Amino acid sequence: MFTLSDASKEVKGILKWGLVIIILISLAFAIFRIGLIVKEMLYPTPPPPPTVLFSKLSQIVFPSNATVEKLEFKIKTISGSLPQTESQISVYKIFTPKPDLLALDRIKQTAKKGKFDNGPYKVSETVFDFSTNEDIVKTIRINTEDFNFQVTSNYLQNEDAVSGRNIPDEKKAIEMAKDYFSNLGYGSGDLDFENPLVNMLSIENGRFVKATSLSNTKLVQVNFYKQNIDDLPVYNERPTESNVNVIIAGGNSAQIVAAIFINPDLSEESSTYPLKTVGQAFEELKNGKAYIASYFGEKPEVSITDAYLAYYLGRNEKNYVMPVIVFVGDDGFYAYVSAVRDEWIGN
């Protein structure tokens, strides 16, 4: 007769063997996972081959180098060698705006918000100017295709504006810059409005230099950068100046005397491309095939302290956001080398 005691023993037996099986399965799974990790460490699975869907890419057109001096380079990183980077990366296509029949009306509204009451003055089929009636006359030039704009004025010829009087501190300057773009109807979008780069500037011999304190600051430049793409920074022509910025002067009160907003949108189209090694890029740097974006030194020898991947987006780029290998050195040295392998670059 099957008793309650027999049932209890049978249940305990089932539970015991069930627990043993669970432990064995867990151990087998853990060993399998550890095996995969060890295998990846010893024999990493290669990434899929680059898709290169755009075929050959156009060559990056960099502006003129920051120096015409012939420089020599030596590696002076913490490790004593150059870091390794990815073997391939995504290249992103820039969004091409569609024709907008209401574009002229839109830029008129933008100009009105900024108190550019005079105009429009036609520069070309797609570019129009508007101006203000202020003491320092400002002109805004807006493109009806992408709605990027640039504000210019003759503030450097106004002694009061560059006197440094009533110049804002960094916090106030950032607030002014944010409000300026917001009032014109240009929200943050894919810009990092929370981490701007603020340059406090003085003027020596007719050119801008970094101010040593607020007391000798004549102008403040606030720069907003495009948010990282795939965790990589986005650089423009100069490492300390973005293509979205304002310049603030003083006088009777702080005022924005110049601005630029060039921030093309990225499309959803992308494709992976093979990259040069950092060593190959360094050879191009030594052979004068890099773009020198910044250098404030006077000696011809530059110590390279870091190198890394980034994306480059120039003011006139209409096709792709391209990867570059950035070399950083002493005395404010920055250089960019096009990162996509040469066989995938056209004319």
C-alpha positions as a Markdown table, in Angstrom:
| # | Residue | x | y | z |
|---|---|---|---|---|
| 1 | Met | 0.0 | 0.0 | 0.0 |
| 2 | Phe | 1.4 | 3.4 | -1.0 |
| 3 | Thr | 1.6 | 5.4 | 2.2 |
| 4 | Leu | 2.1 | 9.1 | 2.9 |
| 5 | Ser | 5.6 | 8.3 | 4.1 |
| 6 | Asp | 6.4 | 6.7 | 0.7 |
| 7 | Ala | 5.0 | 9.7 | -1.1 |
| 8 | Ser | 7.2 | 12.0 | 1.0 |
| 9 | Lys | 10.3 | 10.0 | 0.2 |
| 10 | Glu | 9.5 | 10.0 | -3.5 |
| 11 | Val | 9.0 | 13.7 | -3.6 |
| 12 | Lys | 12.3 | 14.3 | -1.8 |
| 13 | Gly | 14.1 | 12.0 | -4.3 |
| 14 | Ile | 12.6 | 13.9 | -7.2 |
| 15 | Leu | 13.6 | 17.3 | -5.7 |
| 16 | Lys | 17.1 | 16.1 | -4.9 |
| 17 | Trp | 17.7 | 14.8 | -8.5 |
| 18 | Gly | 16.0 | 17.9 | -9.9 |
| 19 | Leu | 18.4 | 20.1 | -8.0 |
| 20 | Val | 21.4 | 18.0 | -9.2 |
| 21 | Ile | 20.2 | 18.3 | -12.8 |
| 22 | Ile | 19.7 | 22.1 | -12.4 |
| 23 | Ile | 23.2 | 22.5 | -10.9 |
| 24 | Leu | 24.8 | 20.4 | -13.7 |
| 25 | Ile | 23.0 | 22.4 | -16.4 |
| 26 | Ser | 24.1 | 25.7 | -14.7 |
| 27 | Leu | 27.7 | 24.5 | -14.5 |
| 28 | Ala | 27.6 | 23.3 | -18.2 |
| 29 | Phe | 26.2 | 26.7 | -19.3 |
| 30 | Ala | 28.8 | 28.6 | -17.2 |
| 31 | Ile | 31.6 | 26.4 | -18.6 |
| 32 | Phe | 30.3 | 27.1 | -22.2 |
| 33 | Arg | 30.2 | 30.8 | -21.6 |
| 34 | Ile | 33.7 | 30.8 | -20.1 |
| 35 | Gly | 34.8 | 28.8 | -23.1 |
| 36 | Leu | 33.3 | 31.4 | -25.5 |
| 37 | Ile | 35.0 | 34.2 | -23.6 |
| 38 | Val | 38.4 | 32.5 | -23.7 |
| 39 | Lys | 37.9 | 31.6 | -27.4 |
| 40 | Glu | 37.1 | 35.3 | -28.2 |
| 41 | Met | 40.2 | 36.4 | -26.2 |
| 42 | Leu | 42.5 | 34.0 | -28.1 |
| 43 | Tyr | 40.8 | 33.9 | -31.5 |
| 44 | Pro | 38.4 | 36.9 | -31.8 |
| 45 | Thr | 35.6 | 36.5 | -34.3 |
| 46 | Pro | 36.4 | 38.9 | -37.2 |
| 47 | Pro | 33.8 | 41.5 | -37.9 |
| 48 | Pro | 31.7 | 41.1 | -41.1 |
| 49 | Pro | 33.4 | 42.6 | -44.1 |
| 50 | Pro | 32.7 | 46.3 | -44.8 |
| 51 | Thr | 29.6 | 46.9 | -46.8 |
| 52 | Val | 30.9 | 49.9 | -48.9 |
| 53 | Leu | 27.4 | 50.5 | -50.2 |
| 54 | Phe | 28.3 | 54.0 | -51.5 |
| 55 | Ser | 31.2 | 52.7 | -53.6 |
| 56 | Lys | 34.1 | 55.2 | -53.7 |
| 57 | Leu | 33.7 | 58.2 | -51.4 |
| 58 | Ser | 34.7 | 61.8 | -52.3 |
| 59 | Gln | 38.0 | 63.1 | -50.9 |
| 60 | Ile | 37.7 | 65.4 | -47.8 |
| 61 | Val | 38.4 | 69.0 | -48.8 |
| 62 | Phe | 40.2 | 70.5 | -45.8 |
| 63 | Pro | 40.9 | 74.2 | -45.5 |
| 64 | Ser | 44.4 | 75.7 | -45.4 |
| 65 | Asn | 46.7 | 74.4 | -42.7 |
| 66 | Ala | 47.0 | 76.5 | -39.5 |
| 67 | Thr | 50.8 | 76.7 | -40.2 |
| 68 | Val | 52.9 | 76.6 | -43.3 |
| 69 | Glu | 56.0 | 75.5 | -41.3 |
| 70 | Lys | 57.5 | 72.1 | -42.0 |
| 71 | Leu | 57.1 | 70.1 | -38.9 |
| 72 | Glu | 58.7 | 66.9 | -37.5 |
| 73 | Phe | 56.9 | 64.5 | -35.2 |
| 74 | Lys | 57.8 | 62.1 | -32.5 |
| 75 | Ile | 55.5 | 59.8 | -30.5 |
| 76 | Lys | 55.3 | 60.8 | -26.8 |
| 77 | Thr | 52.2 | 59.0 | -25.5 |
| 78 | Ile | 52.0 | 57.5 | -22.0 |
| 79 | Ser | 52.5 | 54.0 | -23.4 |
| 80 | Gly | 55.3 | 55.1 | -25.8 |
| 81 | Ser | 53.3 | 53.9 | -28.8 |
| 82 | Leu | 50.2 | 54.9 | -30.8 |
| 83 | Pro | 46.9 | 53.4 | -29.8 |
| 84 | Gln | 45.0 | 50.9 | -32.0 |
| 85 | Thr | 41.6 | 51.8 | -33.5 |
| 86 | Glu | 38.8 | 50.0 | -35.2 |
| 87 | Ser | 39.4 | 48.3 | -38.6 |
| 88 | Gln | 36.1 | 49.6 | -40.0 |
| 89 | Ile | 33.6 | 52.3 | -39.3 |
| 90 | Ser | 30.2 | 53.6 | -40.5 |
| 91 | Val | 30.1 | 56.5 | -43.0 |
| 92 | Tyr | 26.9 | 58.5 | -42.8 |
| 93 | Lys | 25.2 | 60.3 | -45.7 |
| 94 | Ile | 24.2 | 63.9 | -45.2 |
| 95 | Phe | 20.5 | 64.5 | -45.6 |
| 96 | Thr | 19.6 | 66.4 | -48.8 |
| 97 | Pro | 16.8 | 68.9 | -48.2 |
| 98 | Lys | 13.8 | 68.8 | -50.4 |
| 99 | Pro | 12.6 | 71.9 | -52.3 |
| 100 | Asp | 10.3 | 74.0 | -50.1 |
| 101 | Leu | 7.9 | 76.5 | -51.7 |
| 102 | Leu | 7.5 | 78.3 | -48.4 |
| 103 | Ala | 11.2 | 78.6 | -47.8 |
| 104 | Leu | 11.4 | 82.3 | -48.4 |
| 105 | Asp | 8.5 | 82.9 | -46.0 |
| 106 | Arg | 10.2 | 80.9 | -43.4 |
| 107 | Ile | 13.5 | 82.8 | -43.6 |
| 108 | Lys | 11.6 | 86.1 | -43.4 |
| 109 | Gln | 10.1 | 84.9 | -40.2 |
| 110 | Thr | 13.5 | 83.9 | -38.9 |
| 111 | Ala | 14.9 | 87.4 | -39.8 |
| 112 | Lys | 11.9 | 89.1 | -38.1 |
| 113 | Lys | 12.5 | 87.1 | -34.9 |
| 114 | Gly | 16.1 | 88.4 | -34.8 |
| 115 | Lys | 15.0 | 92.0 | -35.6 |
| 116 | Phe | 16.6 | 92.0 | -39.0 |
| 117 | Asp | 14.0 | 94.3 | -40.4 |
| 118 | Asn | 15.6 | 95.3 | -43.7 |
| 119 | Gly | 15.4 | 92.9 | -46.6 |
| 120 | Pro | 15.3 | 90.4 | -48.1 |
| 121 | Tyr | 18.2 | 91.3 | -50.4 |
| 122 | Lys | 18.8 | 88.5 | -53.0 |
| 123 | Val | 22.3 | 87.2 | -53.1 |
| 124 | Ser | 21.5 | 84.1 | -55.2 |
| 125 | Glu | 18.5 | 82.0 | -56.0 |
| 126 | Thr | 18.8 | 80.3 | -52.6 |
| 127 | Val | 20.6 | 82.9 | -50.4 |
| 128 | Phe | 19.2 | 86.1 | -49.0 |
| 129 | Asp | 20.4 | 88.9 | -46.7 |
| 130 | Phe | 18.6 | 90.9 | -44.0 |
| 131 | Ser | 20.0 | 93.6 | -41.9 |
| 132 | Thr | 19.3 | 95.5 | -38.6 |
| 133 | Asn | 18.9 | 99.2 | -37.8 |
| 134 | Glu | 21.1 | 99.1 | -34.7 |
| 135 | Asp | 24.2 | 101.1 | -33.9 |
| 136 | Ile | 26.3 | 98.1 | -34.8 |
| 137 | Val | 24.6 | 97.0 | -38.1 |
| 138 | Lys | 24.3 | 93.3 | -38.3 |
| 139 | Thr | 23.5 | 91.2 | -41.4 |
| 140 | Ile | 22.1 | 87.7 | -41.5 |
| 141 | Arg | 22.6 | 85.6 | -44.6 |
| 142 | Ile | 20.2 | 82.6 | -44.7 |
| 143 | Asn | 20.1 | 79.7 | -47.2 |
| 144 | Thr | 16.6 | 78.7 | -48.2 |
| 145 | Glu | 17.7 | 75.1 | -49.0 |
| 146 | Asp | 19.1 | 74.1 | -45.6 |
| 147 | Phe | 18.2 | 77.2 | -43.5 |
| 148 | Asn | 21.7 | 77.5 | -42.2 |
| 149 | Phe | 22.7 | 81.1 | -41.6 |
| 150 | Gln | 25.6 | 83.4 | -40.7 |
| 151 | Val | 25.4 | 86.8 | -38.9 |
| 152 | Thr | 28.2 | 89.3 | -39.4 |
| 153 | Ser | 28.8 | 92.9 | -38.3 |
| 154 | Asn | 31.5 | 95.5 | -38.1 |
| 155 | Tyr | 32.0 | 95.1 | -34.4 |
| 156 | Leu | 35.8 | 95.1 | -34.6 |
| 157 | Gln | 35.6 | 98.7 | -35.8 |
| 158 | Asn | 33.5 | 99.7 | -32.8 |
| 159 | Glu | 35.8 | 100.7 | -29.9 |
| 160 | Asp | 33.0 | 100.4 | -27.3 |
| 161 | Ala | 32.1 | 96.9 | -28.4 |
| 162 | Val | 35.6 | 95.6 | -28.0 |
| 163 | Ser | 36.4 | 97.6 | -24.8 |
| 164 | Gly | 35.6 | 94.7 | -22.6 |
| 165 | Arg | 33.0 | 96.7 | -20.7 |
| 166 | Asn | 30.0 | 94.7 | -19.4 |
| 167 | Ile | 31.4 | 91.5 | -20.9 |
| 168 | Pro | 29.5 | 88.5 | -19.5 |
| 169 | Asp | 31.1 | 85.6 | -17.6 |
| 170 | Glu | 31.0 | 82.1 | -19.0 |
| 171 | Lys | 27.6 | 81.1 | -17.4 |
| 172 | Lys | 25.9 | 84.2 | -18.6 |
| 173 | Ala | 27.4 | 83.9 | -22.1 |
| 174 | Ile | 26.1 | 80.4 | -22.5 |
| 175 | Glu | 22.6 | 81.5 | -21.5 |
| 176 | Met | 22.7 | 84.3 | -24.0 |
| 177 | Ala | 23.9 | 81.9 | -26.8 |
| 178 | Lys | 21.1 | 79.4 | -26.0 |
| 179 | Asp | 18.5 | 82.1 | -25.9 |
| 180 | Tyr | 19.7 | 83.6 | -29.2 |
| 181 | Phe | 19.3 | 80.3 | -31.2 |
| 182 | Ser | 16.1 | 79.5 | -29.5 |
| 183 | Asn | 14.6 | 82.9 | -30.3 |
| 184 | Leu | 15.5 | 82.4 | -33.9 |
| 185 | Gly | 13.7 | 79.1 | -33.9 |
| 186 | Tyr | 16.8 | 76.9 | -34.0 |
| 187 | Gly | 16.4 | 74.2 | -31.2 |
| 188 | Ser | 19.1 | 71.9 | -30.0 |
| 189 | Gly | 18.2 | 69.1 | -32.4 |
| 190 | Asp | 21.3 | 66.8 | -32.5 |
| 191 | Leu | 23.5 | 69.6 | -30.9 |
| 192 | Asp | 25.0 | 69.2 | -27.5 |
| 193 | Phe | 23.6 | 72.4 | -25.9 |
| 194 | Glu | 24.6 | 71.2 | -22.4 |
| 195 | Asn | 28.4 | 71.1 | -22.9 |
| 196 | Pro | 29.5 | 74.1 | -25.0 |
| 197 | Leu | 33.1 | 75.2 | -25.4 |
| 198 | Val | 33.5 | 78.8 | -24.3 |
| 199 | Asn | 36.5 | 80.8 | -25.5 |
| 200 | Met | 37.3 | 84.0 | -23.6 |
| 201 | Leu | 39.2 | 86.1 | -26.2 |
| 202 | Ser | 41.4 | 89.2 | -26.1 |
| 203 | Ile | 42.8 | 91.1 | -29.1 |
| 204 | Glu | 46.5 | 91.5 | -29.8 |
| 205 | Asn | 47.9 | 93.1 | -33.0 |
| 206 | Gly | 44.5 | 92.8 | -34.7 |
| 207 | Arg | 44.0 | 89.0 | -34.0 |
| 208 | Phe | 42.2 | 87.0 | -31.4 |
| 209 | Val | 44.2 | 85.4 | -28.6 |
| 210 | Lys | 43.1 | 83.5 | -25.5 |
| 211 | Ala | 42.3 | 85.8 | -22.6 |
| 212 | Thr | 44.0 | 85.1 | -19.3 |
| 213 | Ser | 41.1 | 86.3 | -17.2 |
| 214 | Leu | 37.7 | 87.9 | -17.4 |
| 215 | Ser | 39.3 | 91.3 | -16.7 |
| 216 | Asn | 41.2 | 91.3 | -20.0 |
| 217 | Thr | 38.5 | 89.6 | -22.0 |
| 218 | Lys | 37.2 | 91.6 | -25.0 |
| 219 | Leu | 35.0 | 89.0 | -26.6 |
| 220 | Val | 33.4 | 85.7 | -25.7 |
| 221 | Gln | 32.8 | 82.9 | -28.2 |
| 222 | Val | 30.3 | 80.1 | -27.3 |
| 223 | Asn | 30.6 | 77.0 | -29.4 |
| 224 | Phe | 28.0 | 74.2 | -29.6 |
| 225 | Tyr | 29.0 | 70.9 | -31.2 |
| 226 | Lys | 27.1 | 68.1 | -32.8 |
| 227 | Gln | 26.5 | 65.2 | -30.4 |
| 228 | Asn | 28.8 | 62.3 | -30.7 |
| 229 | Ile | 28.2 | 59.8 | -33.6 |
| 230 | Asp | 28.6 | 56.2 | -32.5 |
| 231 | Asp | 30.4 | 57.5 | -29.3 |
| 232 | Leu | 32.9 | 59.4 | -31.4 |
| 233 | Pro | 33.3 | 63.2 | -31.3 |
| 234 | Val | 32.5 | 65.4 | -34.3 |
| 235 | Tyr | 35.2 | 67.9 | -35.3 |
| 236 | Asn | 34.8 | 71.0 | -37.6 |
| 237 | Glu | 37.6 | 73.0 | -39.3 |
| 238 | Arg | 39.2 | 74.1 | -36.0 |
| 239 | Pro | 39.2 | 72.0 | -32.8 |
| 240 | Thr | 38.3 | 74.9 | -30.6 |
| 241 | Glu | 35.7 | 76.4 | -32.8 |
| 242 | Ser | 32.4 | 74.8 | -34.0 |
| 243 | Asn | 30.2 | 75.6 | -37.0 |
| 244 | Val | 27.5 | 76.6 | -34.5 |
| 245 | Asn | 28.6 | 79.5 | -32.4 |
| 246 | Val | 28.1 | 83.1 | -31.3 |
| 247 | Ile | 30.5 | 85.9 | -30.5 |
| 248 | Ile | 29.5 | 88.2 | -27.7 |
| 249 | Ala | 30.9 | 91.7 | -27.3 |
| 250 | Gly | 30.4 | 94.3 | -24.6 |
| 251 | Gly | 29.7 | 98.1 | -24.5 |
| 252 | Asn | 26.7 | 99.6 | -22.9 |
| 253 | Ser | 25.4 | 96.1 | -22.5 |
| 254 | Ala | 26.5 | 92.6 | -23.6 |
| 255 | Gln | 25.4 | 91.9 | -27.2 |
| 256 | Ile | 25.8 | 89.1 | -29.8 |
| 257 | Val | 27.7 | 90.7 | -32.7 |
| 258 | Ala | 28.3 | 87.6 | -34.9 |
| 259 | Ala | 26.9 | 84.1 | -35.2 |
| 260 | Ile | 27.0 | 81.0 | -37.4 |
| 261 | Phe | 24.7 | 78.0 | -37.7 |
| 262 | Ile | 25.8 | 75.3 | -40.1 |
| 263 | Asn | 24.6 | 72.0 | -38.9 |
| 264 | Pro | 23.5 | 69.6 | -41.7 |
| 265 | Asp | 21.2 | 66.7 | -40.7 |
| 266 | Leu | 22.3 | 63.1 | -41.1 |
| 267 | Ser | 20.2 | 60.7 | -43.1 |
| 268 | Glu | 19.4 | 57.2 | -42.0 |
| 269 | Glu | 21.7 | 55.9 | -44.8 |
| 270 | Ser | 25.1 | 54.6 | -43.7 |
| 271 | Ser | 27.6 | 52.0 | -44.8 |
| 272 | Thr | 30.8 | 50.6 | -43.2 |
| 273 | Tyr | 34.2 | 51.2 | -44.8 |
| 274 | Pro | 37.7 | 49.8 | -44.0 |
| 275 | Leu | 40.1 | 52.1 | -42.2 |
| 276 | Lys | 43.8 | 52.9 | -42.2 |
| 277 | Thr | 45.8 | 51.9 | -39.1 |
| 278 | Val | 47.0 | 54.7 | -36.8 |
| 279 | Gly | 50.5 | 53.8 | -37.9 |
| 280 | Gln | 49.6 | 54.4 | -41.6 |
| 281 | Ala | 48.0 | 57.7 | -40.7 |
| 282 | Phe | 51.1 | 58.7 | -38.7 |
| 283 | Glu | 53.2 | 58.1 | -41.8 |
| 284 | Glu | 50.9 | 60.4 | -43.8 |
| 285 | Leu | 51.3 | 63.0 | -41.0 |
| 286 | Lys | 55.1 | 62.8 | -41.2 |
| 287 | Asn | 54.9 | 63.1 | -45.0 |
| 288 | Gly | 52.9 | 66.3 | -45.0 |
| 289 | Lys | 49.6 | 64.6 | -46.1 |
| 290 | Ala | 47.6 | 65.6 | -43.0 |
| 291 | Tyr | 45.5 | 68.7 | -42.3 |
| 292 | Ile | 47.1 | 70.8 | -39.5 |
| 293 | Ala | 44.0 | 72.2 | -37.8 |
| 294 | Ser | 45.8 | 74.0 | -35.0 |
| 295 | Tyr | 49.3 | 74.8 | -33.8 |
| 296 | Phe | 50.5 | 77.6 | -31.6 |
| 297 | Gly | 54.1 | 76.6 | -31.1 |
| 298 | Glu | 57.2 | 78.0 | -32.7 |
| 299 | Lys | 59.5 | 75.0 | -32.7 |
| 300 | Pro | 59.5 | 72.6 | -35.7 |
| 301 | Glu | 59.4 | 69.5 | -33.5 |
| 302 | Val | 56.0 | 68.4 | -32.2 |
| 303 | Ser | 55.4 | 65.6 | -29.7 |
| 304 | Ile | 52.3 | 63.5 | -30.4 |
| 305 | Thr | 50.6 | 62.8 | -27.1 |
| 306 | Asp | 47.4 | 61.1 | -28.3 |
| 307 | Ala | 45.6 | 59.8 | -31.4 |
| 308 | Tyr | 42.0 | 58.6 | -31.9 |
| 309 | Leu | 39.1 | 58.3 | -34.3 |
| 310 | Ala | 36.6 | 61.0 | -34.8 |
| 311 | Tyr | 34.2 | 62.3 | -37.5 |
| 312 | Tyr | 34.8 | 65.4 | -39.6 |
| 313 | Leu | 32.1 | 67.8 | -40.8 |
| 314 | Gly | 33.3 | 70.8 | -42.7 |
| 315 | Arg | 31.2 | 73.9 | -43.5 |
| 316 | Asn | 30.9 | 73.0 | -47.2 |
| 317 | Glu | 30.5 | 69.3 | -46.9 |
| 318 | Lys | 27.3 | 68.1 | -48.6 |
| 319 | Asn | 27.7 | 64.4 | -49.1 |
| 320 | Tyr | 29.1 | 62.4 | -46.1 |
| 321 | Val | 30.2 | 62.8 | -42.5 |
| 322 | Met | 33.7 | 61.2 | -42.9 |
| 323 | Pro | 35.9 | 59.5 | -40.3 |
| 324 | Val | 39.3 | 61.0 | -39.5 |
| 325 | Ile | 42.2 | 60.0 | -37.3 |
| 326 | Val | 43.0 | 62.9 | -35.0 |
| 327 | Phe | 46.6 | 63.5 | -33.7 |
| 328 | Val | 47.0 | 65.7 | -30.7 |
| 329 | Gly | 50.3 | 67.2 | -29.6 |
| 330 | Asp | 51.9 | 69.9 | -27.5 |
| 331 | Asp | 51.4 | 73.7 | -28.1 |
| 332 | Gly | 47.8 | 73.2 | -29.2 |
| 333 | Phe | 48.6 | 70.9 | -32.0 |
| 334 | Tyr | 45.8 | 69.1 | -33.8 |
| 335 | Ala | 46.0 | 67.3 | -37.1 |
| 336 | Tyr | 43.4 | 65.3 | -39.1 |
| 337 | Val | 44.1 | 62.4 | -41.5 |
| 338 | Ser | 41.3 | 61.0 | -43.6 |
| 339 | Ala | 40.7 | 57.5 | -42.1 |
| 340 | Val | 39.1 | 55.6 | -44.9 |
| 341 | Arg | 41.5 | 53.5 | -46.9 |
| 342 | Asp | 42.7 | 55.2 | -50.0 |
| 343 | Glu | 41.3 | 52.6 | -52.4 |
| 344 | Trp | 37.8 | 53.6 | -51.3 |
| 345 | Ile | 38.4 | 57.3 | -52.0 |
| 346 | Gly | 37.7 | 58.8 | -55.4 |
| 347 | Asn | 38.8 | 62.1 | -56.9 |
